[in-house]
Amino acid sequence: MGILWTIVIGFVAGVVAKFIMPGDNEPSGFILTTILGIVGAFVATWLGQALGWYSASQGAGFIGATVGAILVLFVYGMIAKRRGTGV
């Protein structure tokens, strides 16, 4: 149930992160935005467990997943800007 919950939280966090951090180099598609949000939730869970904020059985909460999604969207925007392809 932990992975499924992380996916659901990441989906919502990706949508929220897109509203918080809009931009030209950010993904404009709904599916890509939610996938990056899910990746952000997994990144936040992994980072939180690596730093000792969460135990091995815990996942990132909504705020942590949103911050992770914002980080992933920021990195995606930097890569898209460097490649010169604003998706």
N, C-alpha and C positions, 0 to 999 in steps of 0.2 A: 504494500500500500504506500510505502514511502516514495518510491519512484513515481507512481501515478499522481500522488499529491504534489510532488515537485513539478511535474508537467502541468498540472492544472494551475498551480500558483504562478509558474513561469509564463503561461499563456496570458493570464490577467496582468501580470507584471510587465510583459512586453507591450501590451496595449497602453498601459499607464505610462510606461517609459517613453513611448512614442509621443504621447501628448505632452509630457514634460520636456522632452528634448527633440522638437521638430527641427528639420534642416534640409538643405538641398542635397547633401550627400548621404542622407539617411535612407534606408530602404522604404519605398513607398507602398509596396505590396503588403496586404494584410497577412498573407501566409508567411512571408519572409520576416516580417516584424514579430509575429508570434513565435516563429522558430528561434529567432535571436533572443526573445524573452525567455524561452525555455532553456536555451543555452546559458543565459544569464543566471537563471535560477540554479542550474547545476554548478556554475562557476561560484556563485555565492555560497552554496552548500559545501562545496569542496574547500573553498578558502576559509569559511567559518570553522570547518572541522580541522583544517591544517593549523589554524591559529588557536584552536582550543575553545572557541566560542560555543560550538555545538559538540555534542557527543557523537559517536559513530552512528547511532540510531536516529539522530535528529537531522532535520533538513532546515534550510533557510526559511524564515518566515516571509510574510508578504513584503515587509520593508526591505529585508535583506535581498530578496529576489528582485525587487524593483531597482535597488542600487546595482545589483549585478547586471541586470538588463541594460541599465543606463551605461554602465562601463562597456558592455559588449557593443552597444549601439555607437558609443564614442569611438571605440577601436575600429569598428566597421566603417564609420565615417572617415576616419583618418586614412584607412587603406583605400577606400574609394576615391578620396581626394588625391592621393599619391598616384593612383593608376590613371586618374583623369577621366574616370567613368562614373559620373554621378548617376547612380541607379535610381 
